Amino acid sequence: ARAAGRAARRARVEWLKYLSMLERLRSAPEPLPLILLEAARGGGGGGRGGGMVKVDLHVELGKLHVSLVNATPAELLQLCVYGLCCDFRRDLANALQPVLELSLSARHLQLDNQLLHASLPVVLAPTAAACRPAEGGRARAREAGEPVVQLFLRLNRMRGVDYFQKLELKLAPLSLMVEESLVLELHRFVAPLLGLPALADPAEGEATSREGWEWRLVAPAPRPLLERQVVVDLCTVSPLMFDVTLRASGQTRGSTPAGQLIAVALTLFGNIDAMPIRLKSYTMRRHLSDWSDFTERLASHYVLVASPHVLVLLASLNITGGVPGLLAALVGALAEPLRLGGALALGGSEDLAALNASLAELARKVVHLPSLLLYRVATAASALLSFATLSPSYIRTHALGVYASEVPIGVVDGASEGVAMLLDGIVGLGGVISKPYRGALKHGPRGFAKGLVQGALCVLRPPIGVLDLLTKTVEGLIHSPFLGVRRHLRQQQPFALHANRLVAPFNAEESRAYELLSLCSPAAPARGGRGGRAEFFQAQHPIEYRDGMRLEQRVVLVTTLRVVYGCLEPLELLFEVPLERMARVDLQEPFTHIILWTWTEVRVLRRAGLNAIPNMVLERHIKGSRPSQLRAAKEHLLLLANQEEVPAAVAEQMAPLRV
């Protein structure tokens, strides 16, 4: 009782402080437009002991970002809500029928995939509002127009009964984009809570989170809501319209043949681009039941109206090219110029400029839609052929290359990436000889037989490379400026993860530099026996470099595993070096570039029986126009290279940055 009394007094003191703060905000010349709280106490009768009988709450938030972080810690998802408006009203004047009203709306809603190597960086966003050109700035929320989400309910809570006088939900058309890697990370996050089995074998060099860190398994809580009765006067849900995109890159695999078959099936049926799902509106009037029956009615309605979409799913698979959807888009692009041309021929008031714009859009569609068909089929065929190699490491590396987070812009850019993948496939043909040879050296006749099978499957590498060349070239054409294709991009870069394993407030400069890791190879941290270690941010050194009349913003990013050098606008990786491969660092007059010597393995020259790996030294340059920035970066790199000439004062100053 004493503890309860102290808690009540403390709550009252905090409440009075909050009210006084709000009064100061109201009396200010320019009140902050964040939270406006109005609470009025009723007059005695009909209340509950003369307490608060009426509450009016109005909340307006310009931006709200909520992130989901796992145990690594790494950011998985981020919910971005712009223009959030909430009105809450509770009236207890009538003790028999207390009224609760809630009105919620958001002008913009977006759920982002914050994994660094995400091929689909946005999970949920408005279809037409959260996209931008691939070469432009980041997406912005809509300043006008209908809200993306609108919810209104009026509820009377009585003993054992929830009486909804009105329940209304409106959703704008949304794009839903889900990829396999995000599903795996979310599964790892909730698996300790639900006791779920693992969906995939840990990848080589992949950092594993501590199991049980996020959740503790507790006894299920009782659900008294299911025992309550529900009365509904009017329930309305607007039509639900989604464009669904799925990406399955073969990461859900196991060591058993069944796991491989599941991975092949997911690759075959789990790659879909913009499949339209249209669910009609739902209206319920004068309904009386319990909560379980109410939820079953809603679920059964949407299951019935969604069942015809099974045929839409089969027709939208990338392995088939999604021909019906492409034909529908082509017919839609053709209908508009026909309508405008017919109206002009009949002497209508349509503008000639609108007709020209519709004809230009039709020309873009004529090029874009066949290219998209070819891209889908070639990508699916390449992914399926990679499974036939029976090499898990190659399957993963190939999937990360095909479904890369950074898409090529233009035919030349796409063709250059495709040629690199083609050359990789031609080099992989050497496994026909090398795999039996290495297998015989390590395991004798059994290893020779196994290597013979693996080497025979290496003949698939060149055809896969040819398909990759076609895929990347067409992908560059699809995202060329001529076609004007827009991509959904994140509202905010992922958080920079620090080595102290604490989630710090968002720092835009650190996150922009940290985003360079999305262009680096995910296998790079696993070199040198460092597999299984997570990679964290240490420091970033901005470098200004003037190339003629153009000023480029570059950065030297230092993590716990490597040094990355690249451009920020546009995001471009120049080189990456593992820390253990740094040999020497120097900065000489006229102080225009840092010279970084690194060790590089030459596995081609490795001979059988020689217990050593040949290396060669490469010289890399970190160019800059400001000597002070180069000196700061050089001092840090000196410490990382463990060179003897590091000054004592510098070593003492940089000691907190040592891992």
N, C-alpha and C positions, 0 to 999 in steps of 0.2 A: 504493500500500500504506500509506504514512504517513497519507494522508487517510482511508482506511478505518479505520485504527487509532484516529485521533482521533475519528471519528464513533462508533465502538463505545464508546470510553471516555465520550464525552459522553452517549450513550444510557444507559449503565450508571449514571452519576451521576444523570441525571434519573429513572430508574426507582427508584433508592434513595430519592430525595427524595419520590417519589410514595408509596412504601410507608410511609415514616415519617409522611407526612401522614395516611394511612389509619389508621395505628396511633393517632395522636392523636385522630382522629375516633371510633375504637372506644372509647377510654378516656374520652371525654367523658361527662358525666352524661346528656345527651340528644343522641345522635348525629344528624347530619343525615340524613334519609331520602332521599338522592339516589342515591348510588352505593356499593355494598358489594362490594368486590373481594376474593376469596379465591384466592390462588395458593399451591399446595403443590408442593414439589419431591420427586420420587420417589426411591427408594433406589438405586441403581446398576444392577441387572440389567434387561436388556431395553430399556433406554433408549437414547438416542442420545448416547453419550459422557458420560453422567451429567448431562445438562441437564434442563430442565423437561419432564416426561413427563405431567403432568396439570394442566389449567387448568379452574377452575370460576369462571364469571363470572355474577354476578347484578346486573341493572340495573333500578331502578325510578325512573321519572320521573313526577312529578305532571302536568306540562304540558310540551309541546314544540311550539313554533311555528317553522315554516320558511317563508321567503318567497322568491319568485322576483321579481327586480327587473331591469328592462331598462336601456337605456343613457340614458334621459331624465334622471335615473332615475325610474321610476315602478313601483310595486308592482303586479304582475299577479295572482299567486296566493299564497295562504297556506295551508299545511297545518297543521292543529291536531290534535294527538294528546294525549289525556288518559288517564291511568292506564296508561302504557306499562310493560310488564313483559317483560323478556328474560332468559332463562336459556341460557347457553352453556357447553358442556362439551366439552373435547377431551382425549382419552386416547391417549398415544403409547406406552403400556407395551408393546403388541404392535406391533413395527415392520412386520409384514406386513399387519396390518389396523388402522390407526389409526382410532379412532371419533370422530366429530364429531356432537354433538347440539345442536339449536337449538330453543328453544321461545319463541315470540313472541306476545304478546297485547296488545290495546289496548281499553280500556273505552269509548272514544269516539274517533271519527275524523271529521274534517270538512275539506273542501277548499273554500276561499272564493275568490270572484271579487272582487278588490280594486280593480277599476276604479270610478271615482267614479260614473259614470252607468250602472251595471250594472242591468238590469231583473231579472236573476236573480243575487242576491248570493252564492248558495251553489252550488257545482258538484257536490259529492258529500257526502252526509250520511246517517246512519241515517234510515230512513223515519219512525219514530215518536219518535225521541229528540232530534233536533236542531232542533225547531221550537218556536215560542212564539207566543202571541197577538200580533197586530200592534201592540197598544198596551202590551204588557208590557215586561219587562226582557230582557236578552240571554239566549241559550240557555245552558244549563249541561249539563255532561257527566253521564252517568248514574253514580250512586254505587253501584249494585248491579245485579245481573242478569248475563246472559251478555255476554261481551266482543263487540265489533263484529267484530274480526278475531282469528283464532287460527291460528297456523302452528306445525307441529311436523315436524321431520325428523330422522332418524338416518342418517348417511352414513358409509360406509367408503370412503376414497379409497386405491386401490391403483394400481399402475403401469398407466396407460392405461385404467382402469376406475373409474367412479363407481357405487358399490353403495349404493342407497337401501333400507335395511331397512324404513323407514316414511316416508311423506310424506303429510301431512294438512293440508288447508286448509279453514277454516270462515269464512263470511261471513254477517253478519246482513243482512236486507233493507235495500237502499240506495236513495236517491233521487239520480238523475243529472240535472243541469240545466245545459245548455250553450246559450250565446247567441253570435250571430254576431260581435259586437264582440270578445269574448274570443278566439275562434278567429283573427280577423285579427291581434290583437296577438301571440298565440303564434306565428303564421306569420311575422310580421316578426322575431320573436326568433330563430327557428331557420333562416330563409331563407338567411342568409350561410353557414351550415354546410353545408346540403344543396344550395345552388345553385338554390333554387326561384324561380319567377317571382312577381311581385306579384299578389295576389288582388284588389286594389281600387285605384282612383285615390285619391291623398291628398285628404282632405276639405279644404274651404276653412277656413283658419285652424288647421289641425291641426298640432301639433308633430310633426316627423319626427325619428326617432332616427338617430344616426350609424351608417351601415351598416358592418358588420364589427367593431363595438365589442365585441359579446358573444363572438364566436367567430372563430377563425382556421381556415381550411380546411387540414387536414393529410391526409397519406396514410392510407388506411384501415389500421387495425391488424390483424395476423393473428388468426384466431379458432381457436386450438388446441382449444377445447372441443368444436367440432363433430367433431373427429377421435377423441374419446374415446368409449368404449363406456359404455352406461348399463344397469345391472341394477336392476330394481325388484321388490321383494317385494310391497309394497302401496302403492298411491297412491290417495288418496281426496280428492275435492273435493266439498264440500257443494253443495246446490242454490243456484244464483245467482238472486236476485230483485232486479230493478231497476224503479223507476218513472222513466221517461225523459221529460224535458221539454226541448223545443227551441224556440229563438227565432231567427227570421231576419227582420231588420228592413230588408233591402234595402241594406245597406252594401257588400256584395260586388257591385260594379257596375263597368262599364268604359265607355269612351266609344264603343265599337262597338255595333251592334245585337245582336251575339251576347252581349256582356256584359250588356246590358239584359234579354235573354231569360233568361240564367242567373239574374239577380237576381229576375225574376218567378217562375221555377221554384222558387228557394229559398224565396221568400215563400209560394208555394202549398203546397209539400211540406215545408217546414222549420219549421212552427209546430205543435207538438204539446204537449198538457198531460197529464202523468202517464200515459204509455203503459206498460202492464204488460209486462215481459219476464220470463219464467219459464223458466230453463234447468235441466233435471234434473241430478241428481248424477252424478258420473263416478267409476268405480272401475277400477283397472288392477292385475292380479295377475301376478306372475312374467313380467315383460317383459324382453327382451334385445334391444338395438339400439344405434345410435349416437344422438348428440344431435339430429341433424337429423330422423331418423325419429321420435324421441320427441316433439319439438315438433309435427311434422306430424300425429301421431295426436291430440294434444290439440286442435290447431286444427280438424282435420276433424270431430272429435266435436262441437265447439261450433258449427261452421258448419251441420252437419246438424240439430242440435236447434234452431238459431235460424232456419232457413229458413221454417218456418210463420209466423214473426212478420212476414213481409212483408204478409200479409193483415191482421194486427193493426195494422201501420203505416198501411195505407190506410184502415182503419176508424177510426183515431184522429186523422186530420188535422183541424185546426181548421176548415178550409174546409167539411168535412162535419159539423162539430159533435161528432164522436166519440160518436155515438149509442149504439153497442154498449156502450162503457164506462160511459156514464151509466145505461143500463138495468140493467147488472149491478150498479152501485152502488145503484140504487133497489131492486132485488130483494133485495140483501143487507140493506138497511135495513128492508125489509118483513118479512123472514124472522124476525128476532129478536123483535119483538112478537107475531107469530103463534105462535112457539114458547112464549114465556112465557105468553101468554094461554091456549093449549091446556093447558099444564101446570097453570095455576091452575084451569081448568075441571074438570080431572080430579082435583083435590084434591092437587096436588103441593105441594112446600115452597118454591116460588119466591117471592121477595119482591115485594110489590105496588109498592114503590119502584123496583125494577128495571124493571118493566113500564112505569111512568110515564116513567122515563128513556129507555127505548127508543122510546116513543111521541113524546116530545119530539124525539129524534134523527130520527125519521121525518118529523116536521113540518118540521124544518130542511132535511132532504134534499129534500122536496117543493118547497121554495122555492129551494134552492141549485142543484139540478141543472138545472131549466129555465133559470134565470138564467145558469148556466155555458154552456149550449148557445147561448143568444142572444148571450152575450159573445164566444164563439169565432167564430161565423159573422159577426157584425158587425165584429169586429176584422180578420178575414181579408179581408172584402169592402172595408173601408176602405183597407187596405194595398194591395190590388190596384188599386183605383181611383186611388190616388195615383200609381202607375206610369204610368197613362194620361195624366197631365199632362205627361210628358216633361221635367220640371224637376228636375234632380238636387238642387238646394238645398232645394226644397220636399219632395221624397221623404225626405231625411234629417231635416229639421225635423219633418215629420209623424210619422216613425217614432219619433223621440225623445219626442214628445208622447204617442203611443199606448202605447208600451212604456216609460213613465217608471219610474224607480227608486222614486219615492215614490207609493204607491198611495193612492187616496182611501179614507177610512174613513166609511162611511155614505152614504145616498142624497143628502143635501144637499151634502156635500162633492164627490161625484162629479158631481152635476148642475151645480154651479158651474164645475168644470173643463170639463165638456162644453159649457156655454154659451159659455165663452171660446173654445173651439175652433170652435164654430158661428159666432160672430161673425168669427173669423179667416177662415173659409171664405166668408162673405158679403162681407167686405172684399176678398178675393181675386178676387171677380167683377169688380172694377174693372179687372182686367188685360185684359178684352176690349177696352177703349178705350186704356188706357195703353201696353200692349205694342206695338201697331202704331205708335202715335205716337212712342214712344221709338226704336223700330227705324228709322223713317223719318228721324228727326233725326240718328241716328248713322251709318247705312249706306245711306241713300237708298232706292230702290225695292226692292233686295234685302232690306234690313232691314225694310221695311214688309211684304213678303210673309212673311218669317219671323215677325215679330211678329203677323201676322194669324193664322197657324196656332197660335202659342202662346196668343194671346188667346182663340181659339175653344175651346181645351182648358181655359181657366179656368172654363168653365161647369160643370166637374165639381167645383169647389171647394165650392159650397153642398151638393150631395148628400153629399160627403165629410164636411162639417161636421155634417150631420144624423146620419150614422152614428157620428161621434165623440161626439156628444151621447148617443146611445143606449149606446155602448160605455162611456163614463165613468160614466154613471148606473148601469148594471148592475154595473160593476166596484165602485162604492161599495156597492151592495147586497150583493155577494158577500162583501166584507170588513167588513160591518157587525158590531157586537158581538153582535147577535141570532143570527147564523148561527155565530159562534164559529169562523171559518176561521182556521187557523194558517198562518203563513208561516215559511219558513226564512230566518234572518238571520245575518249574520256573527258570528263569535266575537269579533272585534276590528276596530276601525276601521282604514282604510288609513293607512299611514305619511304623516306630513306631510313633503313634499319641500322641502328647503331650497335656497336659491340657490347654495350652494357645491357642489352636485351630489354631496354625500356622504351616505351612508345612516347616520343617527344612531340611537342606541338609541331604542326606542319610548317616546314621551311621550304619556300618555293625554290630558292637557289639550290639547296641540297637535292631536292627531288628532281629538278631538271637535270642535274649532273648524274644522279643515280639512275635516271631513265636510260642512260647510255648502255646499261647492262642488258637491256632488252635486245640490243643489237649484237651482243657478244654471244659466243658459243656457250650453251649451258654446260657442256662437258669440260670447259676450261678449268673450273675450280677443282676438278677431280684429278688433275695431273700431279705428278710428283708424290703420289701416295697420300693425297689430302682428301680422298673421297669421303663423303659423309659429313663434311664440315659445312656449316652454313656460312654464307657470305654477308658481311656487314660493312656498312659505310664507315670510313675513317676520316677522310678530308677531301676537299675539292679546291683546286687552285684555278681561278679564272685566268685565261690567257687571251689577250687581244692581239689579233694578227691582221695586218693590213696587206691585202693582196691587190696592189695597184690602187684603185680608187675605192675598193670594197673593203669594209671593215668586218671581219668575222669574229664572232664570240666563240672561243674555244675553251676547253676545260681539261685539266688533268685530274681524273678521279682516282682516288686511292681507296681500295677496299682491303679487307683482311686477307684477300687471296691474290689480288692482281692490281696492276696499274693500267688504267684505260685513258686513252687520249682521243678526243673527238670534238666535233662541232655541235653547237646547241641549236642554231637556227640556220638551216634545217638540221634535224638530228642526224648526225652522220658519224660513224665509227671510223677512226683513222688507224688505230692499232691497239692491241691489248697485250700485256706481258705479265705472266705469273711472277709473283714476288721472288720465288726461288730461282727464276731464270735471269734475274738482273745481274749483270757483271760489273758495270762501271758507269758512272755519271760524271759529266763534265760540262762546264759553261765557260767559254773563252770569249775574248774580245772578237768582234764588237758587240757581244751580248745580244745576238739576234736569234739564237736557237740553243736548246739544251741537247747535248749529245748523249744518247743512251745506248750502251752496248749490252746486248742480251745473248744468252746461250739458246741455241735452237737445235733440237734433235734432228739427226739425219738417219732415219731408220732404214733408208734404202741401202746405205753402206754397211749396215750391220751384218757381220758374217756369222755363220753357224759355229758354235763352239767358243766364240769370243765373248767373254763375260764382261762386256762393255758396250755402251751405246755411243757411236760417233756423234760429235757436236760441232757446230760451227758458230761463229760470232757474227751477229748482224748489227749494223749501226743504224739507229733510228734518230730522227730529229723532231724535237718539240719546238716549233717555230712560234715566235711572238714579237710584238713591236714595243713592249714595255719591259726594260731590264729588271725593274723591281719585281714584277710578277714572275719573271723567269728565275730570279734569285730565290724567291720564296719557294717555288716548286722544286728547284735544284737542291735546296737544303733538306727538304723532306725526302726526296729521292735518294740523297746521299745516305741518310740514316737507314732507309729501307735496303739499300745495296750493301750495308755493313762494311763500308770502306774505312780504312784506317785513318784517312785524313779528315774525318768528321771533327770539326772543332768541338771542344768540350762544352762551350756555352750553347752551341746549337743542339748537341746531344741532350743536354739537360732540359732545354726548352721543348724539344720534340719528344721527350720521354713519355708523356701521357698518350702519344699516338702509337706507341709500340704495342703490338698484340701480345 
